[in-house]
Amino acid sequence: MNYPRQLLFSFVFTVMQALAACSTATSNDAANVENTAAILSAGKKIAQCVNDEETTQTSFSTLRSAPRSNGFIVIAGNAHGAQYTNQYGNFGANDAINIASASKWATAVTLLTLVDREEIKLDTTIGEYFPEIDAVKKSITLRQLLAHTSGIAPRLIRRDTGKGGAQSVARRMLAPKLLAPPGTSFRYGGSSMQVAGAIAEQITGKNWSALFAERVAGPLGLKTAAWGRPLRGPEVGREMLGGGLFISARDFAALIHTLSIGGGDIVSSASIDQMFSDQVGDARIDFAPNAVVTGSSYGLGSWCEGYETVGGACKFVHSAGAWGAYPWIDRTDGTWGVIFIKSRLNRVVDAERVLIKNIENCL
């Protein structure tokens, strides 16, 4: 059987370590080689299992033929790290692309570091940061900004050039009349996240790119991560928080793995639990993308599928982007992954979901 190329990065690293150990001629050489062989064998079994799933090859075929795509890459794993990687075409693990709305996970995590450090609370209202706005807008909370229930028109940021810096952009997002009272209506978009980012800049005295680098990218060693505007490229001062992250699959996988294990040293498990729990509540669902599964809810910067009625804990979370990037975490068993492809989400999302299910079955 001809399998697509399997680039098992986590296993390659182990091989390199084992070879380095062999060069020292210590008594542990045989054990190192044996352990490496065992890990590689496990990885091959996962890859074979995924390929043997009945619908996998159909999914691969759809991704390979996706319009405007030069290839794709899949990285998936569990609490121990990456366990499965598949790459096709000219798309490499270190190639940074704009991941559109998948950026929202990175934005939420960065803002939650402020909550962990008690620099702000999720239920802090925004009036103290924008004293000139009216009383109703002043009552909007950080939680509502991240959950898209603030009432702010969701697509204002798409028409904004970003001129004048984060504070000016945020004030332009807050200028129009709210579409609904805060907390009563869910409308997916990026405008409210721009306001949240401006608040973070006020609190820390740092621009968004610097804040993200300090609290997330630096500690995780994310070498390719940079913020800007979709289709324009990275640019400090014009970071679009709802969709402007440029990053490689390898680096984004490192972030997803960290979220899957409860935040690691980046953000607290309590904040991750908030991020991955239903935050919409009784608010009306007035706008959600067509690609989202019917019945889904929303956490903080994250789609929530299959959540508990008591406490709202999400069972499966994702933050699929318009250009095809699809990160996910199954919180029932700790498995996770990301698919990177440059194509319209609505053209590949069905194939991505089938592939994700098959990978989950094999991990």
N, C-alpha and C positions, 0 to 999 in steps of 0.2 A: 504494500500500500504506500502511495506517495503522500507524505504528510507535508503541510506547510512548514517552513523553517521554524524551529523552536529555539529561541534565544533565552535560555534559562539563566538570567543574569545573577540571581542570588547564588545559583550553583556554581557559576563560573568563578565568582569571587572565592567560594570555598575551595575550588580546585587550585586557584592561584596561591591561596594560603597554604594548602597542603604541599604544593611544589616548593614553596619557600621553606617550609619546614624540612622537606626532604634534603635541601641543599646543606642543612646544618648537620646532617647525619646523626640525629639524636635517636634515642631508644624509642621515641614516640612515632617514628616515621611510618611504620607498618599500620599503626592505629589511625594516623592521619589519612593515609591512602584508603584504608578500609572505610572510614567514615565518609570520605568524599565519594567513593563509589556507591555507597548506600544512598546518599542524598541524590546523586545523579540518577540512580535507578528509580527512586521515588518520583523524580521529576518526569522521567520518561513515561512512567505509568500514568501519571496525570495527563500528559499530553496525548497519549494513546487513547485514554478514556474519553477525552474531549472530542478527539477526531472520530471515535467510534460511535458517538451519539448520532442518532439517525439524521437529525436536522442540522448538524454542524456544517457539513460541506455546503449546504444550500446557503447558510448564513455567510460563510466565507465567500462564496460566489457573488452574493449581493454586495458585500463590502469591497471585493476586488473590482467590481464593475461600476461602483458608485460614480456618478458624474463629478467631474472636476477633482477627483481624488488621485493622488500619486501613491497611494498605499495606505496601510493602516498598521497599528500596533496595539496589542493587548497585553496587559500585565495584570495578574491576579494572584491572590495569596490568602494567608490567614495570619493568626497572631505571630507566627514565627517569621513572617516576611513573605517575599515573592516566591510563589511555587510554580507558576505557569506564565510563560511569555510566548507570544506568537507575533511574527512580523512579516509583512508582505510589501513588496514594492520598494520605493525609495524613501520610505518613512523610517527614520532611525529613532532609537530610544532617547537620544540627546538633542533631537530637533525640536526647538521651541516653536509653538504655534499659539495663536489666540484661541482660547478655549471658551469664549463667549460666556454663557450663564453658568458654566461649571466654575467660573471665578467666584461665584457667591459663597462657596465653601471657604475659600481663602479669606474672603472679606469677613464672614461671620466669625471665623476663628480669631482673626486679628482683633476684632472688636470685643470678643469675649475675654481676651487677655486683660482688657481694661476692667472688666467686671471682676475678674479674679483678683486683680490688684486693688480693688475697691476704689478705683478712680471714677467709676460710674456704676449705677445699678440698672438692671434691665427695665425697671419700672420708673426710672428717673424721667421726668418730663423735659421737653426740649426748650421750654420757655426761657430758662436761665442762659441758654447759649444763643438764643435769637430773641432778645427782648422786644424787638420792634414788631413781631408778628401778633396777630389777634389772639384773643383768649382761647378760642377753640383749638387753634393750631398749637398754642403753647402747651395744651394738655396731651399732645402726642408723646408717646413713650419710646425709648430705644427699642423695646421689645416689638412694638408695632411697626417701627421702621424696618426691622429685620424680617418681620413676618408678612410684610406687604399689606398690613391692615391699617395703615396710618390715615388713609383717605387721600393722600397725595396722588395726583394723576401719575400713573405708572410709566408713561412713555415720554415724559418731558425730556429726560436725559438723552434720548435718542436724537432729539432735534437740537441739542445744545452743543456748541462747539467746544465748551470747556474753557473759554477765555476768561481770564481774571482770577484764576485759582479756585480752590475748593470752596472757600467761603462765599465767593460771589456766585458760584454755580448753585450752592445750597440755597442761597436766598432766592435765586431765580426759580428753584424747584418749589419753594414755599410761597411764592407770590400769588399764584392763581388760587381761586376758590377750591376748597376741598371737594372731592367728588362724593364724599360721605363722611359722617361723623367718625372720629377715630375709633377703631375697634369693631366697626359694624360691617365692613365690607372688605373682602380680599380681592386685590387686583395685582396680578403678577407684573413685575417690571423692575426698573433700576433706579428710579428717581429717589425713592425713600432711602435707599442705601447710600446715595450720594450725600444726603443730609447727615446720616449717621457717621460717615467718614469725616465730614467737616467738623462734627462735634469731637471726634477723636483727635483731630489735628489741634483744635482749641485746647483740649485737656493736656495733651502731651507736648505741644509746642513743636511738633515735627510734621513734615509733610507725609502723605500716605505711603509713598514708596519707602521712605526712611523708616517709618514705623513698622511696616511689614517686614523689611529686611532685619530690623533689630529683634522683633519678637517671634517671627516665624521662619523666614528664609534663612537667616543666619544660623540659628540653633539647629535647624534640620539640614543645613548644608545644601540648600537649593541654589545651585549655581546659575541656572538659566532663567529664574523667575524675574519678570519685569512687568511693570504696569503702564498702561497707556489707553488708547482708544482702539476699539475693534476696527480692523481693516486699515488702520493708520500706522500702528507700531507703538512701541514703548515711548513714553514721554512724561517726565516728571512735571507735575503741576496740572496735567490733564488726564489723570487716572480715572477711568470709568469703573467704579467699584462693582457694578452689577455684571460686567462682562468684559473687562479690559485686561485680564491677566494673560501674559505670554509665558509659556512654561513648557518644558519637555515632559514626555510621558514618564521617564525615569524619576524626575524630580516630583511630579505630581503624585506618583505612586507612593513616594516616601511620605508625603503629607497624608494621603488617604490611609496608609497603614497606621500612622500615628493616631488619626481620628478613630480608627477601628479598635484600637487598644485603650481608648479612654483619654487620649490627649497627650500621653507621655509627659515630657517636661515642658510642653508648650502651653497647654491649657488644661484646666482641671476637668476631672471626669464629671463633676456636677454641671459644669458649663456645657460639656458635650451632651449630657443627658437633656439639657434644655434645648440645645441646638437640634437634637433628634427626637423631639416630642411635638405633638400637635399644639400649635400656637394660634390656630385659626379659631377654634372654639365654635361659638354660635354665629360668627360673622358669615354673611352671605358670600358665596363664591361667584363674584361678578365677572372675573376674567381669569382664565387659565389657558395655557397653550394647548393646542389640539393634540400634541404628542404625549401629553400627560395622561396616565391611566385614570379612567373614571373612578371617582370615589377617593382619590388621593387627597391628603391634607398637606399642610406645610408647617415646617418648624421654623428655625431661625436660619434663613439662607439655604434651606434644604427641603426638597420634596419628600413626603412621608407616605409610604404605601403600607397598608396593613397595620394600623396602630390600635393600641389597646383603648377601650372605651373609658377605663378608669386610669387616670394618670397620663394618658395620651402617648405612652412610649411607642415609638415607631419600630416596626419589625424590619423594614427594608427602606433604605434612604438612597437618594440619588440627586444629582444636580446636572442633568443633561443640558448641553449647550447647543445653540442654534446651528453651529457648524459641525456637529456630529460627535464632539467629545462627550463621553458618558462615564462618569465616575459613580461607583455604587459601593454600598456597605450593607451586608446582611447582618443585622444585629442579633439575630437568633443564634448564629453560630460563629460570628466574628470573621467571616470571609469577606473579601473586598476585591475591588479591581477597577480598572479604567480601560476604556477603548478610546484611542485617538484616531481620528480620521478627519480629513478636510472635505466635507460634503454637507449638504443640507440634512438636518436631523430628520425631517419628515421622510426622507428617501432611504434612510438606513436604520431608523429606530426599531422597526419590527425585527430586522435581522439581528440587531444588537441585543435586543431582549431575549431572543431565542438563544443566542450564543452565551449570554450571561447565565441563563438557566442551566445550560449544559455544563458550563464551567463550574457553577455552584454544585451540581450533582457529582462532580468528580474530585473536588477539593477535599 
